[in-house]
Structures are given as structure tokens and as C-alpha cells.
Amino acid sequence: MKKVDFPQGTLELLILRVLSSGSNHGFGIAQRIHVLSKEVLKVEEGSLYPALHRMHERGWIKSEWGTTENSRRAKYYKLTRLGRTRLTAEKKSWETLATAISDVLS
């Protein structure tokens, strides 16, 4: 399958969306995006963890250590109130942009 590059800011929107369903660790976030995109999108570690770091610095997510289903130690990420607000705004902006692009392509 061909690799799809994420437009700037899109990965953060997808991460926010996945975390809106509950906390998750990095591998789980990447896996969930892959499943929800019907296996079209694959998030590489080199993109995921810098995005999580930026989002943490901006106050959109918080993290804590926990144990995975496989009894491994992992950092779990969770949306903050600011992150939920950001998700709503970004989703609305994305929908407007996607509609406009679709209109032009039609």
C-alpha cells in the first residue's frame, strides 16, 4: 500500500480524536488511527512521538505511566479540557476545508 503523508496539523487532529474515546499509549494510538482509517493511514514513531510531545507542551494532553495489556510499562496519554476544546475547533475547521476542496474537485 502506498504511504500517505499527513497534511500539516492533521496528525494532531487524529490523535485528539483517538484520545477523545479514552486514554491510550503511543502504539495504541497509532494502531487505532490505522484501524479507523481502514488501514490507509500508518503513523510512524518518528512522527507520533514528536506530535505527542508538542501536544503535551501545549496542554492539549497529559500523560502518566501505566501497564499495557501485555504487562509492559508505557506512557498513557489523555485529553485535557483544553484538548477537547481544540478537537472541536480543529474538527470544524477540517470539515470546512474538506467540503471546500470537495466542491472544487467536483
C-alpha positions as a Markdown table, in Angstrom:
| # | Residue | x | y | z |
|---|---|---|---|---|
| 1 | Met | 0.0 | 0.0 | 0.0 |
| 2 | Lys | 1.3 | 3.5 | -0.9 |
| 3 | Lys | 2.4 | 5.6 | 2.0 |
| 4 | Val | 0.2 | 8.7 | 2.6 |
| 5 | Asp | 1.8 | 11.8 | 4.1 |
| 6 | Phe | -0.3 | 13.7 | 6.6 |
| 7 | Pro | -1.0 | 17.4 | 5.8 |
| 8 | Gln | 0.4 | 19.7 | 8.4 |
| 9 | Gly | -1.7 | 19.6 | 11.6 |
| 10 | Thr | -3.7 | 16.6 | 10.6 |
| 11 | Leu | -1.8 | 14.1 | 12.7 |
| 12 | Glu | -2.6 | 16.1 | 15.8 |
| 13 | Leu | -6.3 | 16.2 | 14.9 |
| 14 | Leu | -6.3 | 12.4 | 14.5 |
| 15 | Ile | -4.5 | 11.9 | 17.8 |
| 16 | Leu | -7.0 | 14.2 | 19.6 |
| 17 | Arg | -9.9 | 12.2 | 18.0 |
| 18 | Val | -8.5 | 8.9 | 19.2 |
| 19 | Leu | -7.9 | 10.2 | 22.7 |
| 20 | Ser | -11.4 | 11.6 | 22.9 |
| 21 | Ser | -12.5 | 7.9 | 23.3 |
| 22 | Gly | -10.2 | 7.5 | 26.3 |
| 23 | Ser | -6.6 | 7.3 | 27.3 |
| 24 | Asn | -4.1 | 5.2 | 25.3 |
| 25 | His | -0.4 | 4.6 | 24.9 |
| 26 | Gly | 1.6 | 5.6 | 21.8 |
| 27 | Phe | 1.4 | 2.2 | 20.0 |
| 28 | Gly | -2.3 | 2.0 | 20.7 |
| 29 | Ile | -2.9 | 5.5 | 19.3 |
| 30 | Ala | -1.0 | 4.6 | 16.1 |
| 31 | Gln | -2.9 | 1.3 | 15.8 |
| 32 | Arg | -6.3 | 2.9 | 16.3 |
| 33 | Ile | -5.6 | 5.5 | 13.6 |
| 34 | His | -4.6 | 2.7 | 11.3 |
| 35 | Val | -7.8 | 0.8 | 12.0 |
| 36 | Leu | -10.2 | 3.8 | 11.9 |
| 37 | Ser | -8.7 | 4.8 | 8.5 |
| 38 | Lys | -9.4 | 1.4 | 7.1 |
| 39 | Glu | -5.7 | 0.7 | 7.1 |
| 40 | Val | -4.9 | 3.6 | 4.8 |
| 41 | Leu | -3.0 | 5.7 | 7.4 |
| 42 | Lys | 0.1 | 4.4 | 9.1 |
| 43 | Val | 1.6 | 6.6 | 11.8 |
| 44 | Glu | 5.4 | 6.2 | 12.2 |
| 45 | Glu | 7.1 | 6.5 | 15.6 |
| 46 | Gly | 9.2 | 9.3 | 14.2 |
| 47 | Ser | 6.0 | 11.4 | 13.6 |
| 48 | Leu | 3.9 | 10.2 | 16.5 |
| 49 | Tyr | 6.1 | 10.9 | 19.5 |
| 50 | Pro | 7.2 | 14.4 | 18.5 |
| 51 | Ala | 3.5 | 15.2 | 17.9 |
| 52 | Leu | 2.6 | 13.9 | 21.3 |
| 53 | His | 5.4 | 15.9 | 22.9 |
| 54 | Arg | 4.2 | 19.1 | 21.2 |
| 55 | Met | 0.6 | 18.5 | 22.2 |
| 56 | His | 1.7 | 17.8 | 25.8 |
| 57 | Glu | 3.7 | 21.1 | 25.8 |
| 58 | Arg | 0.6 | 23.0 | 24.5 |
| 59 | Gly | -1.6 | 21.5 | 27.3 |
| 60 | Trp | -3.8 | 19.5 | 25.0 |
| 61 | Ile | -2.9 | 16.2 | 26.5 |
| 62 | Lys | -1.5 | 14.9 | 29.8 |
| 63 | Ser | 0.4 | 11.7 | 30.4 |
| 64 | Glu | 1.0 | 9.1 | 33.1 |
| 65 | Trp | 2.8 | 5.8 | 33.3 |
| 66 | Gly | 0.8 | 2.6 | 33.3 |
| 67 | Thr | 0.9 | -1.0 | 32.3 |
| 68 | Thr | -0.2 | -2.3 | 28.9 |
| 69 | Glu | -2.3 | -5.4 | 28.2 |
| 70 | Asn | 1.0 | -7.3 | 27.7 |
| 71 | Ser | 2.2 | -6.2 | 31.2 |
| 72 | Arg | 4.7 | -3.7 | 29.7 |
| 73 | Arg | 5.3 | -0.3 | 31.2 |
| 74 | Ala | 4.0 | 2.5 | 28.9 |
| 75 | Lys | 3.2 | 6.2 | 28.9 |
| 76 | Tyr | -0.6 | 6.7 | 28.6 |
| 77 | Tyr | -1.9 | 9.9 | 27.1 |
| 78 | Lys | -5.3 | 11.5 | 27.9 |
| 79 | Leu | -7.1 | 14.6 | 26.6 |
| 80 | Thr | -7.3 | 17.7 | 28.8 |
| 81 | Arg | -10.2 | 20.1 | 28.8 |
| 82 | Leu | -8.1 | 22.4 | 26.5 |
| 83 | Gly | -7.5 | 19.4 | 24.2 |
| 84 | Arg | -11.3 | 18.7 | 24.0 |
| 85 | Thr | -11.8 | 22.4 | 23.1 |
| 86 | Arg | -9.0 | 22.1 | 20.5 |
| 87 | Leu | -10.5 | 19.0 | 19.0 |
| 88 | Thr | -13.9 | 20.7 | 18.5 |
| 89 | Ala | -12.3 | 23.7 | 16.8 |
| 90 | Glu | -9.9 | 21.6 | 14.6 |
| 91 | Lys | -12.7 | 19.2 | 13.6 |
| 92 | Lys | -14.9 | 22.1 | 12.5 |
| 93 | Ser | -12.0 | 23.7 | 10.6 |
| 94 | Trp | -11.1 | 20.4 | 8.9 |
| 95 | Glu | -14.8 | 19.8 | 7.8 |
| 96 | Thr | -14.9 | 23.3 | 6.3 |
| 97 | Leu | -11.7 | 22.7 | 4.4 |
| 98 | Ala | -12.6 | 19.2 | 3.2 |
| 99 | Thr | -16.0 | 20.5 | 1.9 |
| 100 | Ala | -14.3 | 23.4 | 0.1 |
| 101 | Ile | -11.8 | 21.0 | -1.5 |
| 102 | Ser | -14.5 | 18.6 | -2.5 |
| 103 | Asp | -16.5 | 21.4 | -4.1 |
| 104 | Val | -13.5 | 22.4 | -6.2 |
| 105 | Leu | -12.8 | 18.8 | -7.3 |
| 106 | Ser | -16.5 | 18.2 | -8.2 |
